[in-house]
């Protein structure tokens, strides 16, 4: 599986509902991709550390990465890239959404899908990061 396919899988996990998530995990697992997803929310400026932590914990809990410096750094780096893509649009706003994580072979992708609350209007933003890891 190449990096584009892994990024698409991470995106699909990020935009899935809780009900779809479990079915998708099995479907993508059969294709050779391990996945995880985690809900996030709150003020984006105050939530960056929590987003990074939740992404790392979900990656470890679901067996996507090994508990070693290189793998943990790859998850944090990809997550930070995704955050930087959404942070400008969400700056100072309350957000709610989901993080999708996918790993296949040497490819790791983290996708952040957010709804930004503006009164009764919801702005949507998405960001994605990729890293290469050793097997």
C-alpha positions as CSV (number, residue, x, y, z in Angstrom):
1,X,0.0,0.0,0.0
2,X,1.4,3.4,-0.9
3,X,1.2,6.7,1.1
4,X,-1.8,8.0,-0.9
5,X,-3.8,4.9,0.0
6,X,-2.9,5.2,3.7
7,X,-3.8,8.9,3.7
8,X,-7.2,8.0,2.2
9,X,-7.8,5.4,4.9
10,X,-6.8,7.8,7.7
11,X,-9.2,10.4,6.2
12,X,-12.0,7.8,6.0
13,X,-11.5,6.9,9.7
14,X,-11.6,10.6,10.7
15,X,-14.9,11.2,8.9
16,X,-16.6,8.0,10.0
17,X,-19.3,7.7,12.7
18,X,-18.6,5.5,15.8
19,X,-20.8,2.8,14.2
20,X,-18.9,2.8,10.9
21,X,-15.5,2.9,12.7
22,X,-15.5,-0.7,13.9
23,X,-16.6,-2.0,10.5
24,X,-14.0,0.1,8.7
25,X,-11.3,-1.1,11.1
26,X,-12.0,-4.7,10.1
27,X,-12.3,-3.8,6.4
28,X,-9.0,-1.9,6.3
29,X,-7.3,-4.6,8.4
30,X,-8.1,-7.2,5.8
31,X,-6.4,-4.9,3.2
32,X,-3.3,-4.7,5.4
33,X,-3.8,-1.3,7.1
34,X,-4.1,-0.9,10.9
35,X,-6.3,1.9,12.0
36,X,-7.5,3.9,15.0
37,X,-9.7,6.9,15.6
38,X,-10.4,9.2,18.5
39,X,-12.8,12.0,19.2
40,X,-11.6,15.4,20.1
41,X,-13.2,18.7,21.1
42,X,-12.8,22.0,22.9
43,X,-11.0,25.3,22.3
44,X,-8.3,24.5,19.7
45,X,-5.7,26.7,21.3
46,X,-6.1,25.0,24.7
47,X,-6.5,21.5,23.1
48,X,-3.3,21.0,21.1
49,X,-1.5,19.1,23.8
50,X,-4.5,16.9,24.4
51,X,-4.9,16.2,20.7
52,X,-1.3,15.1,20.5
53,X,-1.6,12.9,23.6
54,X,-4.9,11.3,22.4
55,X,-3.4,10.5,19.0
56,X,-0.3,8.9,20.6
57,X,-2.3,6.9,23.1
58,X,-4.8,5.6,20.4
59,X,-1.9,4.6,18.2
60,X,-0.3,2.6,21.0
61,X,-3.5,1.1,22.3
62,X,-4.6,-0.1,18.9
63,X,-1.1,-1.6,18.1
64,X,-0.3,0.8,15.2
65,X,3.1,1.6,16.5
66,X,5.7,0.2,18.7
67,X,6.6,1.9,22.0
68,X,9.8,3.3,20.8
69,X,11.1,6.8,20.2
70,X,11.1,6.7,16.4
71,X,7.5,5.5,16.2
72,X,6.2,7.9,18.8
73,X,8.0,10.8,17.2
74,X,6.5,9.9,13.8
75,X,2.9,9.9,15.2
76,X,3.5,13.3,17.0
77,X,5.1,14.8,13.9
78,X,2.3,13.7,11.6
79,X,-0.3,14.9,14.1
80,X,1.5,18.3,14.4
81,X,1.5,18.7,10.6
82,X,-2.3,18.0,10.6
83,X,-2.9,20.5,13.5
84,X,-0.9,23.2,11.7
85,X,-3.2,22.8,8.7
86,X,-6.4,23.3,10.7
87,X,-5.1,25.7,13.4
88,X,-5.4,28.9,11.4
89,X,-9.0,28.3,10.5
90,X,-9.9,27.2,14.0
91,X,-7.8,29.8,16.0
92,X,-9.6,30.7,19.2
93,X,-12.8,28.7,18.3
94,X,-14.5,25.7,19.8
95,X,-14.1,22.6,17.7
96,X,-15.4,19.1,17.7
97,X,-14.3,16.3,15.5
98,X,-12.2,13.2,15.1
99,X,-8.7,12.0,14.4
100,X,-8.1,9.1,12.1
101,X,-4.8,7.2,12.1
102,X,-3.7,4.6,9.6
103,X,-0.5,2.6,9.3
104,X,0.5,0.2,6.5
105,X,4.0,-1.0,5.9
106,X,6.3,2.0,6.3
107,X,3.5,4.6,5.9
108,X,1.8,6.4,8.8
109,X,-0.9,9.0,8.3
110,X,-2.9,11.2,10.7
111,X,-6.0,13.0,9.6
112,X,-7.9,15.6,11.7
113,X,-11.5,16.4,10.7
114,X,-13.1,19.3,12.6
115,X,-16.3,21.2,12.8
116,X,-15.8,24.7,14.0
117,X,-18.7,26.1,15.9
118,X,-19.8,29.6,14.9
119,X,-23.2,30.3,16.3
120,X,-25.5,28.1,14.3
121,X,-23.1,27.8,11.4
122,X,-20.5,25.0,11.3
123,X,-17.3,25.5,9.4
124,X,-15.5,22.3,8.4
125,X,-11.8,21.9,8.2
126,X,-9.5,18.9,7.5
127,X,-5.7,18.5,7.9
128,X,-3.5,15.5,7.2
129,X,0.1,14.5,8.0
130,X,2.4,11.7,6.9
131,X,5.5,10.1,8.2
132,X,7.6,7.1,7.1
133,X,8.4,4.5,9.9
134,X,10.4,1.4,10.1
135,X,8.6,-1.9,10.3
